[in-house]
Amino acid sequence: MRFLLDTNILSEPLRPRPNQAIVRMLQQNEGEIATATVVFHELLFGCYRLPIGSNKRLIIETYLQSEIKQKFPYFYMILLLLSGLQSKGQD
Protein backbone atom coordinates (compact mmCIF):
# COMPACT_ATOMS: atom_id res chain seq x y z
CA MET A 1 0.00 0.00 0.00
CA ARG A 2 1.31 3.36 -1.00
CA PHE A 3 -1.72 5.64 -0.61
CA LEU A 4 -4.41 5.74 2.07
CA LEU A 5 -7.36 7.55 0.50
CA ASP A 6 -10.12 9.57 2.12
CA THR A 7 -13.71 10.03 0.94
CA ASN A 8 -13.02 13.19 -1.06
CA ILE A 9 -10.49 11.39 -3.28
CA LEU A 10 -12.53 8.19 -3.73
CA SER A 11 -15.62 10.18 -4.63
CA GLU A 12 -13.81 12.48 -7.08
CA PRO A 13 -14.72 10.37 -10.16
CA LEU A 14 -18.40 10.90 -9.28
CA ARG A 15 -18.25 14.69 -9.65
CA PRO A 16 -19.83 16.26 -12.75
CA ARG A 17 -16.34 17.49 -13.77
CA PRO A 18 -13.79 15.39 -11.89
CA ASN A 19 -10.23 16.58 -11.45
CA GLN A 20 -8.40 14.65 -14.17
CA ALA A 21 -5.14 14.61 -12.20
CA ILE A 22 -6.87 12.74 -9.38
CA VAL A 23 -8.59 10.35 -11.78
CA ARG A 24 -5.24 9.59 -13.46
CA MET A 25 -3.60 9.05 -10.07
CA LEU A 26 -6.33 6.59 -9.10
CA GLN A 27 -5.92 4.69 -12.36
CA GLN A 28 -2.13 4.66 -12.31
CA ASN A 29 -1.87 3.51 -8.70
CA GLU A 30 -4.81 1.10 -8.65
CA GLY A 31 -2.85 -1.69 -6.97
CA GLU A 32 -1.30 0.59 -4.37
CA ILE A 33 -4.32 2.30 -2.82
CA ALA A 34 -6.36 1.53 0.26
CA THR A 35 -8.83 3.27 2.50
CA ALA A 36 -10.34 3.00 5.95
CA THR A 37 -13.62 1.21 6.54
CA VAL A 38 -15.21 4.44 7.72
CA VAL A 39 -14.65 5.91 4.24
CA PHE A 40 -16.60 3.08 2.59
CA HIS A 41 -19.36 3.55 5.12
CA GLU A 42 -19.46 7.30 4.41
CA LEU A 43 -19.93 6.56 0.71
CA LEU A 44 -22.71 4.05 1.40
CA PHE A 45 -24.41 6.36 3.89
CA GLY A 46 -24.34 9.22 1.39
CA CYS A 47 -25.73 6.95 -1.29
CA TYR A 48 -28.57 5.54 0.80
CA ARG A 49 -29.65 8.99 1.95
CA LEU A 50 -30.64 9.78 -1.64
CA PRO A 51 -34.12 8.88 -2.91
CA ILE A 52 -34.47 5.42 -4.43
CA GLY A 53 -34.38 5.70 -8.21
CA SER A 54 -32.61 9.06 -8.29
CA ASN A 55 -29.99 9.45 -10.98
CA LYS A 56 -27.29 10.44 -8.50
CA ARG A 57 -27.99 7.39 -6.32
CA LEU A 58 -27.82 5.13 -9.36
CA ILE A 59 -24.45 6.63 -10.34
CA ILE A 60 -23.04 6.14 -6.83
CA GLU A 61 -24.40 2.58 -6.55
CA THR A 62 -22.89 1.71 -9.92
CA TYR A 63 -19.56 3.19 -8.89
CA LEU A 64 -19.55 1.34 -5.57
CA GLN A 65 -20.40 -1.93 -7.27
CA SER A 66 -17.84 -1.57 -10.04
CA GLU A 67 -15.00 -0.31 -7.85
CA ILE A 68 -15.60 -1.69 -4.39
CA LYS A 69 -17.61 -4.87 -4.91
CA GLN A 70 -15.35 -6.04 -7.71
CA LYS A 71 -12.12 -5.43 -5.78
CA PHE A 72 -13.31 -6.25 -2.24
CA PRO A 73 -16.36 -8.57 -2.58
CA TYR A 74 -16.36 -9.87 1.01
CA PHE A 75 -15.85 -6.41 2.46
CA TYR A 76 -18.62 -4.99 0.26
CA MET A 77 -21.06 -7.69 1.42
CA ILE A 78 -20.36 -6.90 5.09
CA LEU A 79 -20.87 -3.17 4.51
CA LEU A 80 -24.19 -3.77 2.79
CA LEU A 81 -25.36 -5.99 5.63
CA LEU A 82 -24.33 -3.40 8.22
CA SER A 83 -25.98 -0.58 6.26
CA GLY A 84 -29.19 -2.57 5.97
CA LEU A 85 -29.26 -3.26 9.69
CA GLN A 86 -28.60 0.38 10.53
CA SER A 87 -31.29 1.69 8.20
CA LYS A 88 -33.85 -0.77 9.64
CA GLY A 89 -33.00 0.36 13.14
CA GLN A 90 -33.71 3.98 12.23
CA ASP A 91 -37.22 3.36 10.87
C-alpha positions, 0 to 999 in steps of 0.5 A, spaced: 500 500 500 502 506 497 496 511 498 491 511 504 485 515 500 479 519 504 472 520 501 473 526 497 479 522 493 474 516 492 468 520 490 472 524 485 470 520 479 463 521 481 463 529 480 460 532 474 467 534 472 472 530 476 479 533 477 483 529 471 489 529 475 486 525 481 482 520 476 489 519 473 492 518 479 487 513 481 488 509 475 495 509 475 496 507 482 490 502 482 494 496 486 497 501 491 491 504 494 487 503 500 482 506 504 479 505 511 472 502 513 469 508 515 470 511 508 466 506 505 461 507 510 461 514 508 460 513 501 454 508 502 451 512 507 451 518 502 448 513 497 442 511 501 440 517 503 438 519 496 431 517 494 431 510 491 431 511 483 434 518 483 440 518 478 445 520 483 444 514 487 444 510 481 451 513 479 453 512 486 451 505 486 454 503 480 460 506 482 460 502 488 459 496 485 464 496 479 470 499 484 468 496 491 464 490 490 469 487 484 475 489 488 473 487 495 467 482 494 467 480 502 468 487 504 462 490 500 457 484 502 459 486 510 458 493 509 451 492 505 449 488 511 451 493 516 448 498 512 441 494 511 441 493 519 442 500 521 437 503 516 432 498 519 434 500 526 432 507 524 425 506 521 
